[in-house]
Amino acid sequence: MPDLKQKLLVQLADAVVNMDEDMTRELAQTYAENGFDSHAGIHQGLAQGMDRAGQLYEEEEYFIPELLMCSDAMYAGLDVLKPHLKQDKLGEKFKVVIGVVQGDTHDIGKNLVKIMLETLGFEVTDLGRDVPPADFVEKAKEIEADIIALSTLMTTTMEGMQEVMQLLAREKLGDKVKVMIGGGPISQSFAAKIGAYYAVDASKAANLAQDLVREVG
């Protein structure tokens, strides 16, 4: 059985990358009928496929139409697996403010992280793209967020992430609000330097968010 589960996870990811909506739906159905964990199906199957599609987009092998078709395939799989998700693992609603930092309009990665967080039961407020640092902090204060998630694909906008950290410190929220960062130019060392948490892709970002709120809890 473990071999079948792994095989289906790989096939789910491939079907998303191949933009095959019907195949993704069919595989998700087979996965669910075998009683495999839906969280794994979403994160290790569908999300992995979308991560790969995002990489192909960044490498200019895929363009917006292909990416949208990959997204449609992923949503087809999500529709099948979501009803099989076990009751919210988090127990209570934790809040996340997410967005792309000012100066950047690349939001594919951010959108995928948002989907992954919502499937885990997080309440996500999406500020969109090209968001000023102060807006993240103001919204986090307004809704009493547990996490701020920042994304960028440009080195020129990384300083906006540092500014968010500085604003949180100034507002004395540094201990209350955890900050996760990610995107092409971001590294573990940069995250450590500014005092944030780093996730290399959407699946790991979702897992990291769970770990962070459990620490708080």
LUMGU-659627 format. One line per field, with one value per residue (C-alpha): residue number from 0; residue in one letter; x, y, z. Coordinates in Angstrom, 1 decimal. Example, Ala and Ser with C-alpha at 12.3 -4.5 7.8 and 13.67 -1.06 7.14 Angstrom:
BEGIN
resi: (0 / 1)
resn: (A / S)
east: (12.3 / 13.7)
north: (-4.5 / -1.1)
up: (7.8 / 7.1)
% end
This chain:
BEGIN
resi: (0 / 1 / 2 / 3 / 4 / 5 / 6 / 7 / 8 / 9 / 10 / 11 / 12 / 13 / 14 / 15 / 16 / 17 / 18 / 19 / 20 / 21 / 22 / 23 / 24 / 25 / 26 / 27 / 28 / 29 / 30 / 31 / 32 / 33 / 34 / 35 / 36 / 37 / 38 / 39 / 40 / 41 / 42 / 43 / 44 / 45 / 46 / 47 / 48 / 49 / 50 / 51 / 52 / 53 / 54 / 55 / 56 / 57 / 58 / 59 / 60 / 61 / 62 / 63 / 64 / 65 / 66 / 67 / 68 / 69 / 70 / 71 / 72 / 73 / 74 / 75 / 76 / 77 / 78 / 79 / 80 / 81 / 82 / 83 / 84 / 85 / 86 / 87 / 88 / 89 / 90 / 91 / 92 / 93 / 94 / 95 / 96 / 97 / 98 / 99 / 100 / 101 / 102 / 103 / 104 / 105 / 106 / 107 / 108 / 109 / 110 / 111 / 112 / 113 / 114 / 115 / 116 / 117 / 118 / 119 / 120 / 121 / 122 / 123 / 124 / 125 / 126 / 127 / 128 / 129 / 130 / 131 / 132 / 133 / 134 / 135 / 136 / 137 / 138 / 139 / 140 / 141 / 142 / 143 / 144 / 145 / 146 / 147 / 148 / 149 / 150 / 151 / 152 / 153 / 154 / 155 / 156 / 157 / 158 / 159 / 160 / 161 / 162 / 163 / 164 / 165 / 166 / 167 / 168 / 169 / 170 / 171 / 172 / 173 / 174 / 175 / 176 / 177 / 178 / 179 / 180 / 181 / 182 / 183 / 184 / 185 / 186 / 187 / 188 / 189 / 190 / 191 / 192 / 193 / 194 / 195 / 196 / 197 / 198 / 199 / 200 / 201 / 202 / 203 / 204 / 205 / 206 / 207 / 208 / 209 / 210 / 211 / 212 / 213 / 214 / 215 / 216)
resn: (M / P / D / L / K / Q / K / L / L / V / Q / L / A / D / A / V / V / N / M / D / E / D / M / T / R / E / L / A / Q / T / Y / A / E / N / G / F / D / S / H / A / G / I / H / Q / G / L / A / Q / G / M / D / R / A / G / Q / L / Y / E / E / E / E / Y / F / I / P / E / L / L / M / C / S / D / A / M / Y / A / G / L / D / V / L / K / P / H / L / K / Q / D / K / L / G / E / K / F / K / V / V / I / G / V / V / Q / G / D / T / H / D / I / G / K / N / L / V / K / I / M / L / E / T / L / G / F / E / V / T / D / L / G / R / D / V / P / P / A / D / F / V / E / K / A / K / E / I / E / A / D / I / I / A / L / S / T / L / M / T / T / T / M / E / G / M / Q / E / V / M / Q / L / L / A / R / E / K / L / G / D / K / V / K / V / M / I / G / G / G / P / I / S / Q / S / F / A / A / K / I / G / A / Y / Y / A / V / D / A / S / K / A / A / N / L / A / Q / D / L / V / R / E / V / G)
east: (0.0 / 2.7 / 4.0 / 0.6 / 0.3 / 3.7 / 2.9 / -0.4 / 1.3 / 3.8 / 1.1 / -1.0 / 1.9 / 2.6 / -1.1 / -1.0 / 2.2 / 0.7 / -2.4 / -4.6 / -7.7 / -9.6 / -6.6 / -6.0 / -9.6 / -9.5 / -6.2 / -7.5 / -10.6 / -8.5 / -6.3 / -9.3 / -11.0 / -7.9 / -8.3 / -4.9 / -4.4 / -5.9 / -3.4 / -0.6 / -2.4 / -2.7 / 0.7 / 2.9 / 0.8 / -1.1 / 1.1 / 4.2 / 2.9 / 2.0 / 5.4 / 7.0 / 4.7 / 5.7 / 9.4 / 8.7 / 7.0 / 10.0 / 12.3 / 10.0 / 9.1 / 5.5 / 3.5 / 0.3 / -2.1 / -0.2 / 0.0 / -3.8 / -4.4 / -2.1 / -4.1 / -7.4 / -6.0 / -4.9 / -8.3 / -10.0 / -8.0 / -8.6 / -12.4 / -12.1 / -9.7 / -11.1 / -14.2 / -11.9 / -9.7 / -9.7 / -11.2 / -9.0 / -5.8 / -5.2 / -8.2 / -8.8 / -8.7 / -5.2 / -4.9 / -2.4 / -1.8 / -0.2 / 1.1 / 3.8 / 6.1 / 6.1 / 7.8 / 6.9 / 3.8 / 4.8 / 2.0 / 2.0 / 3.9 / 1.9 / -1.4 / -0.3 / 0.8 / -2.6 / -4.4 / -2.2 / -2.8 / -6.5 / -6.7 / -5.1 / -7.7 / -5.9 / -8.0 / -6.0 / -6.2 / -4.6 / -3.3 / -2.4 / 0.8 / 3.0 / 2.1 / 3.8 / 5.5 / 3.3 / 0.2 / 1.2 / 1.8 / -1.4 / -3.5 / -1.8 / -2.7 / -6.2 / -7.1 / -4.7 / -2.8 / -0.6 / 1.6 / 2.6 / 3.7 / 5.8 / 6.8 / 9.0 / 10.8 / 13.0 / 16.2 / 15.4 / 12.3 / 13.9 / 14.5 / 10.8 / 10.8 / 13.4 / 11.3 / 8.3 / 10.4 / 11.6 / 8.0 / 6.9 / 9.7 / 8.8 / 5.2 / 6.4 / 4.8 / 8.0 / 7.1 / 3.4 / 3.5 / 5.7 / 7.0 / 7.5 / 9.3 / 9.8 / 10.5 / 13.2 / 16.0 / 15.2 / 17.5 / 17.7 / 20.6 / 18.7 / 15.7 / 18.0 / 19.6 / 16.3 / 14.8 / 12.2 / 11.3 / 12.1 / 10.1 / 11.5 / 8.1 / 4.4 / 4.2 / 6.9 / 5.4 / 2.2 / 4.0 / 6.1 / 3.0 / 1.5 / 4.7 / 4.8 / 1.2 / 1.7 / 4.8 / 2.6 / -0.2)
north: (0.0 / 2.5 / 1.9 / 2.7 / 5.8 / 7.1 / 6.2 / 8.1 / 11.2 / 11.2 / 10.8 / 13.6 / 16.0 / 14.9 / 15.3 / 18.9 / 19.7 / 18.2 / 20.4 / 17.3 / 18.2 / 14.9 / 12.8 / 14.8 / 14.3 / 10.6 / 10.1 / 12.1 / 9.9 / 6.7 / 8.2 / 9.0 / 5.6 / 3.9 / 5.9 / 7.7 / 11.0 / 13.9 / 16.4 / 14.4 / 14.2 / 17.9 / 18.8 / 16.1 / 15.6 / 18.6 / 21.2 / 19.6 / 19.7 / 23.4 / 24.1 / 22.5 / 24.4 / 27.6 / 26.8 / 26.1 / 29.5 / 31.2 / 29.5 / 30.8 / 27.2 / 27.8 / 31.0 / 32.3 / 30.1 / 27.0 / 28.1 / 28.7 / 25.2 / 23.7 / 25.6 / 24.3 / 20.7 / 21.3 / 22.7 / 19.7 / 17.5 / 19.8 / 19.5 / 15.7 / 15.6 / 18.5 / 16.6 / 13.8 / 16.1 / 15.2 / 17.7 / 20.9 / 19.7 / 23.1 / 23.0 / 26.7 / 29.4 / 30.9 / 34.0 / 34.8 / 38.0 / 37.2 / 39.2 / 40.1 / 42.9 / 46.4 / 46.6 / 43.1 / 41.8 / 38.1 / 36.3 / 32.7 / 31.4 / 33.5 / 32.2 / 28.6 / 29.2 / 30.8 / 27.7 / 25.4 / 27.4 / 27.5 / 23.7 / 23.4 / 25.5 / 28.9 / 32.1 / 33.9 / 37.6 / 38.2 / 41.7 / 40.9 / 42.1 / 45.3 / 45.7 / 48.4 / 47.0 / 49.2 / 47.6 / 44.1 / 45.4 / 47.4 / 44.5 / 42.1 / 44.5 / 44.9 / 41.2 / 40.1 / 37.8 / 35.0 / 35.0 / 37.4 / 35.6 / 37.6 / 36.7 / 38.1 / 37.0 / 40.1 / 40.9 / 44.6 / 44.2 / 42.0 / 45.0 / 45.4 / 42.2 / 43.6 / 46.8 / 44.7 / 43.1 / 46.5 / 47.9 / 44.9 / 45.5 / 49.1 / 48.2 / 45.7 / 42.9 / 40.9 / 38.2 / 38.0 / 37.8 / 35.3 / 36.2 / 33.7 / 34.6 / 32.9 / 33.3 / 32.8 / 35.0 / 34.3 / 32.0 / 30.6 / 32.9 / 36.0 / 34.9 / 34.3 / 37.7 / 39.6 / 37.3 / 35.6 / 32.0 / 30.6 / 28.1 / 26.9 / 26.1 / 26.2 / 22.7 / 23.5 / 27.0 / 25.3 / 22.8 / 25.7 / 27.7 / 24.7 / 24.4 / 28.1 / 28.2 / 25.1 / 26.7 / 29.7 / 27.4)
up: (0.0 / 0.8 / -2.7 / -4.2 / -2.2 / -3.3 / -6.9 / -6.8 / -5.3 / -8.1 / -10.7 / -9.1 / -9.4 / -13.0 / -13.9 / -12.6 / -14.5 / -17.6 / -17.3 / -17.3 / -15.4 / -16.0 / -15.0 / -11.9 / -10.8 / -11.6 / -9.7 / -6.7 / -6.6 / -6.6 / -3.9 / -1.7 / -2.3 / -1.0 / 2.2 / 2.0 / 3.9 / 2.0 / 3.5 / 2.0 / -1.3 / -1.4 / -0.2 / -1.6 / -4.8 / -6.1 / -4.5 / -5.7 / -9.2 / -8.9 / -7.4 / -10.5 / -12.8 / -11.0 / -11.6 / -15.3 / -15.4 / -13.9 / -16.4 / -19.2 / -20.3 / -19.2 / -19.6 / -18.1 / -20.1 / -19.2 / -15.5 / -15.5 / -16.9 / -14.2 / -11.7 / -13.0 / -12.8 / -9.2 / -8.2 / -9.8 / -7.5 / -4.5 / -5.1 / -4.8 / -1.8 / 0.4 / 1.5 / 2.8 / 4.9 / 8.5 / 10.9 / 11.2 / 12.7 / 14.3 / 16.6 / 16.5 / 13.8 / 13.4 / 11.3 / 8.5 / 6.6 / 3.3 / 0.3 / -2.1 / -0.9 / -2.5 / -5.9 / -7.0 / -8.8 / -9.1 / -7.1 / -8.3 / -5.2 / -2.8 / -4.3 / -3.8 / -0.2 / 0.5 / -0.9 / 1.2 / 4.4 / 3.8 / 3.4 / 6.8 / 8.4 / 8.6 / 8.2 / 5.5 / 4.6 / 1.2 / 0.7 / -2.9 / -4.6 / -4.4 / -0.8 / 1.3 / 4.5 / 6.8 / 5.3 / 6.5 / 10.0 / 10.2 / 8.9 / 11.4 / 14.2 / 13.0 / 12.8 / 15.6 / 13.1 / 14.3 / 11.2 / 8.4 / 5.2 / 2.7 / -0.8 / -3.5 / -6.6 / -6.9 / -5.1 / -5.3 / -3.0 / -0.3 / 1.9 / 2.2 / 4.2 / 6.6 / 6.9 / 8.0 / 10.7 / 11.9 / 12.0 / 14.1 / 16.5 / 16.7 / 17.5 / 20.0 / 18.1 / 17.3 / 19.9 / 19.0 / 15.2 / 13.4 / 10.0 / 7.2 / 4.0 / 0.7 / -3.0 / -5.6 / -4.2 / -0.5 / 1.5 / 5.0 / 5.8 / 4.7 / 6.8 / 9.8 / 9.3 / 9.5 / 12.2 / 10.0 / 9.2 / 5.7 / 3.6 / 0.2 / -1.3 / -0.7 / 0.9 / 3.4 / 4.1 / 5.1 / 7.4 / 8.8 / 9.6 / 11.5 / 13.5 / 14.3 / 15.7 / 17.7 / 19.3 / 20.2 / 21.4)
% end
